[in-house]
Amino acid sequence: MAQFVDWDLAAATAGALSKSGPRVSYTEATDVVSELRRLTDEAAGHVAEYTGLRSQVSHPPVRVVDRRDWAATNIAGLREVITPLVGRLTKDKQPGALTDAIGSRVTGVQAGTVLAYLSGRVLGQYEVFSADPGQLLLVAPNIVEVERKLGADPRDFRLWVCLHEVTHRTQFTAVPWMRAYFLSEVQAFVDASSNGGEHLVERLRRGVATLSDAVKNPESRTSVLDLVQTPAQRAVLDRLTALMTLLEGHAEFVMDGVGPQVVPSVERIRAAFNRRRETGNPLEKAVRRLLGVEVKMRQYAEGRKFVHGVVDRVGMAGFNKIFDSPLTLPRLDELGDPDAWVSRVHGPVGPAPTVG
């Protein structure tokens, strides 16, 4: 079978290139892990009470990981999803042992380089590729490093991060169809290539190379959006963009809604964190653009505004109808027009209810 990437080499590369975290003693590290686990449970109660969403499936406890573990977990998840997709696209044809081996090893090094870079910046993640229904990861070294750079109260900052990440876990466990829908859209994006399986594999490899180049060369001007070449792919990308904007905006809305009640220094943390998002050295800015993080920053704002607009009009219970089925998810053009979503899903509504 054609191999897209040498995953073992990707994991080894990510492990070798991942930087060590901030200096902490063994006792401090143990305390951070214990507190993050406790605050995750605390955040889960706050999120459930605020949103009215309850997990419908059992899920594993939070995993507090270091940078290498985060990269390894994501590589395992990508391997689980991408390998069968590539095999199906290429109909398991072997393009030539030497060509395949060289291409997969080069891509393995490139993918490992990108994941090593990201492993030093991600605070938390709800990872859905490797297992059903997914697993919540908190990257302890990065959380400690950022809270120190911001001068934030450690307990407040850690709970603030947990509120955001636990909301993502709630989205996928209170809405049991969400993971399968997301994975089906990823598959649909791959299937939408009209250029044949082997051509798509090569474009995917060029996309990974583009990201790897950006990590090393901030002057790079290529874009991963070069992978999106067909109208069918753009249609799937529109649906994925709408979904991710909703999920990110919902997490931000919940974080901001709960935060003032349980995080005393939330205003200071939010202001400092927003400044951190907006700044960065040229390398970070280049990689953010190529990885779509700049788009994600806009998603935070646009998605939060959409959620706020819907809750203002129909209340939290009315907003939660968004999770009834894939058909009630917002369309891309509705994200800037909450009234359009409300009209389509709820029909005409009366005066907006008071949001407590």
N, C-alpha and C positions, 0 to 999 in steps of 0.2 A: 504494500500500500504506500502511496506517495505520502511522505512525511513533511508537514509544513514547517515544523520547528523541532530542533533537538531540545526537548524539554529538560532533560537531565543537565545538559550544558547550560541552559537558561538558568536553572536553579543554582548551579555552581557559580555562574557568573554573578548573579544577583547577590549570593552570599559573600563572594569575594570583594565585591565593590561596595556593599552596604557599609556606611560609616557607623562607627560606634556612637552610642547615645551620650547624653550628658553624664558627667561624673556623679554617681550616687553610691552610697555605701550599701552593703548587703541589707542592712536593717531598713534603710530608706526605700530600697527597691521592693522589699517585702511589704512594707507599709503601703506603698503606692498601689501595688497589685490588689491588696486586701481592700483598700478604700475604693478603687475603681469597681470592684465586684459589688461592694455594698451600695455604692452610689448608683450603679446600674439597676439594682433592685428598687432603690428609692425612686429613681426616674421612671421606672415602669409604672409605679403606682400613680405618679403625677400625670403621666401621659394618658393612662387609661381613664382617669377621672376627668381630665380636660377634654379629651376627644370623644369619649363614649365608646371607643373601640376596644374590644377584648379579643385576645388571642383565641383562635378557633382550632389551633393545632399545637402539639407539644413542640418545644424547640430546645436545643441544647443551651446550657448556660453560657454567659459571655466568656470569650477567650481573651485574656490579656496577653498580648504578644510583644516580642521585640521586632526590630526591623527585618531581620532575616526570616523570622517565622511568618511575618506578614507577606513577604515576597514569595516564600515557598507555598503558602496557602493559596495565593492567587495563581501561581503557576500551576498548581494541581487542579484548580478549578477550571482554568482556561484549557488545560490539557483534556479535561473530562468533556468539555463542550466542543472545542474546535476540532479535535482529532477526528471524531466520527463525521462532522460536517464536511471536512476536507476530503475524507475518504469517499463520501457519497458523491460529492461534486466531481471528483476525478474518476469515479467508478472503480476505485481501488487499482487504477493502472499505475504501474511502476515506470516513471519517466526515464529511468536509467540510474543504476545504483550509484555511480560516481556523482552525477549531477544532483541527485536527491540528497546524498550524504553531505556534499559541500554546501548546497543551498540551506539545508536544515541546520547545519552547524553555524553557518554565518548568521542566520536568523536567530538561532539560540543565543548567541553572544549579544546580538542587538536587543532582543527581548529582555535578557537579563540586565543589560545596561539601563534600559528604561525603568524596569521594576526596581532596580537598586536606587535610582534617582527618586522615584515616587515613595519608596519605603521610608525616606527621611522626611517626608512632608505630610503623609496621611495621618490624621489623628484617630479616625475610626472608620469603620466600614461595615455594612451588612452585606456579606459575601454570599451570593446566591448560586454560583456555578457548581460548587463542589458537592453540595448535598441539599436535600429537600428537608425542611423549608429554607435552609440557609443557616448562616452562623454570624453572630455579632463579634467583630474584632475591635479591640481597643489597643492602639499602639502606644504603650506606656512611655517609652523614651521620648517620643515626639510630643506627647501631652506635657510631660515635665519640661521639656526644652522650651515649648511655646509659652507655657505659663510663666517661666522664668524670664523670658524675653519681654513679655508683656508686663511683668511686675504684678501679675494677678494673684489674688488669694487662691491658693492651691485647691482648697475644698470647693470654692465657688466655681472655679474654672472647670474642674473635673466634672462637677454635676452638670454644668452648662453643656459640656461636650456630650455627656451621657444622655441628656434630654434629646438632643438632635439625633444621635445614633439609635436610641431606643425607639424613637418615632419611626425610623426606617424599619426596624425589626417589627414593629406593630403593623406597619403597612402590609408586610408580607405574611404575617401570621394571623392577623385579623381578617385578611382578605385571601383565603386559601388559593384562589385562582390566579393571584398576581404573579407568582414566580413562573408558572407554566405559560402565562400570557407573555411575560417579558422574554422568556427563552424562545417562544415561538416567533416573536418578532425578530429576534437576533437571527434565527434560522431563515426567516422570510427575507431578511436583508441579504444574506448570502445567496439564497435561491434566486433572488431578483437579478443576479448578474446574467446578462445575455451573451457574454463573451466566452462561455465555456469554462469548465472547471479548472483546467490547468492555467488558463489566463488569469482567472481570479486568484489562484494561489500565488502567482507571481506578483499581482497587484497588492495582495496582502503583505507579501514579503517586502515590497517597496514601501508600503505604509510603515511597517516596523522599522525599516532602514531610515525613513524620514524622521521618525521620533528619536531614534538612536543618534542620528546626525545632529539633531537639535540639542541634545544633551551635551554634545561635544563642541558644537558650533552654533552659537547664538545668532549668527548672521544668516542662517539658513532661511530661505523664503518659500520652501515647498510646504505643502499642506496635506494632512491625511484626508482632507475632503476630496483629494484627487481620486480616491477610491470610489466615490459616488458618481457614477457615470451614466446610469440609466434612469428614466422616469420612474420605473418600478422601484428602484432603490431609493429614490428621493421620497416617494410616497411612504415607504416603510420608515425612512429616517424622520419624516415629519411626525409619524405616530410615536416613534421612540422619543423624539425631542419633546413632544407634548407630555408623554408619560413622565419622563425624567424631570421636566419642569414642574409638573404637579407634585411629584414626590419630594423634590427639594424644597419647593415653596411651602408645602404642608409642614415639613420638618422645621423650617425656619419660623413659620407661623406659630407652631406649638412651642418651640423654644422661647419665642418672644412673649407668648401668652402665659406660659408657666413661670418663666424666669423671674419676673419681678416679685413673685410670691415666695420663691424658695431660694433665690440666689441674690443675697443682699447687694453685691457689687456688680450686678448684671449690666447696668448702663455703662460703667467704666470698661468692663470686659468687652461689650459689644463695640464700643467706639474704638478701642485699641485693636480689636480683631479685624474690624473693617479696614482700618489703616494698614494693617498687615496684608490683607488681601489685595489692596490697591497698589502696594509698593513691591519692590523686589529688584534684584539685579538683572542685567540684560539677559543672562542665561535663563533665569527663572521666567522672565516675561516671554521669551521665545518658546520655551517648552510649554508654558501655560497656553499659549496661542495654538500650538500644534496639537496638543492633547485635547483641546476643546475646553480647557479650564476657564478661559476668558468667557466662552459661551456659558459655562456653568455659573459663573458669577452673575451673569445677567439672568440666568434661570432662577437663582435665589430671589432676586428682586421681583422679577415678573411673576414667578410662581407664588410668592408671598402675597403680592398685590391681588392676584386672582383669588386665592383662598380667602383673603380678608374680604374681598368684594362679595363672594358667594355667602360667607357666613353672615355678613351684614344684612343680606337680603333674605336668607332662609334659615338662619341659625345653624348650629353645629349638626344637629340631627339631619337637617335638610342637606347640608354639605355632604354628609356621609353617604348619601345616595350615589355619590360619585363612584363609590366602591361596590355598587350593586352588580355590575358586570362590565366587560370591556366596552359595551355600547354606551355606558353612561360616563365613561372617561371623557375629559374635555378634548375637543379637537384643537389643532394648533391655532386656528384663527379665533377660537373662543377664549384663549388664554388672555387676550387683551380686551375681552368683552364678556365679563361675568354674566351680564343680562342675557346674552345669547345662550349660554349654557343653562341658566335657570329657566329660560323660556322653553328650551328643547326638552329638558328633563322634568321640570316641575309644572310647566304651563304657566299661565298668568298667576301672579302671587299678589297678596295684599301687602299692607305695611310691614316693613322689616321688623322682626322680633328683636327684643333687647338681648344683647350678648352679655352674659355674666362672666 
